[in-house]
Amino acid sequence: MRAIDMSSVTWRKSSYSNSEGGACLEVADDHPSLVPVRDSKDPARGALVFDAAAWSCFVAAVKQD
């Protein structure tokens, strides 16, 4: 497994997160082939990193439901 430097990425809160402190998901769009995702309430825990194509399929499936 290779390390990914995320020290300079820009995180944005998901539009599905609410403003009351719950379900706060952040996504970084700075990597063309990878999509880092983290919990904004605890960013020190790190991020899960998904392949961009897999993330696109996931988002499309969520939007369908």
N, C-alpha and C positions, 0 to 999 in steps of 0.2 A: 504494500500500500504506500502510495506517495503522499507526502505532505503538501498541502495547498496553502499558500500564503494569502490570508484574508485580511491582512492588516490595513489594506487601503481600499477595501470594498465599501460601497455605499449601500446601506441597508434601507429597505422601505417596508413599511407595515402593510400586510396584506389587506385588501379591501374587504375581506371576510372577517377580519378582526373587529372586535367591538371597542367602543370608547370607554368602557367601564372597567378595564383591567383584565378582562377574561379573554381567552382564546387569542392571544396576541402572537401572531406568526409574522416573522420578518423574512424577506427574501432579498438576496443580492443579485443584481442583474449584470454585474461587471465581467463575468466569465462567459465567453461565447459558447462553450460546450458543456458547462457545468452550472448547476443551480444550487447554491448554498441556502439552507433554510435553518432558522433558529427560533427559539422561544425568546421573545423580547423581554419577558419578565426575568429571565435568567441567562443573559447572553454569555456569561463566563463559562457556561457548561459546554459551549462549542456549537457547532452546526452539523447538520446532516447534509451531505452533498449528493445530489442526484444528477444523473446524465440529463442533459437538456431535453432530449427526445422523450425520455421517460417522464420527466416533469410535465411536458406539454400534454402527453396522453392523460396523466393524472388530472390536470387542470380541466381538460376537455370533458373528462368523465364527471367531474364535480359539477361543471356547468350544466350538464345534461339532466342532473337530478334535481 
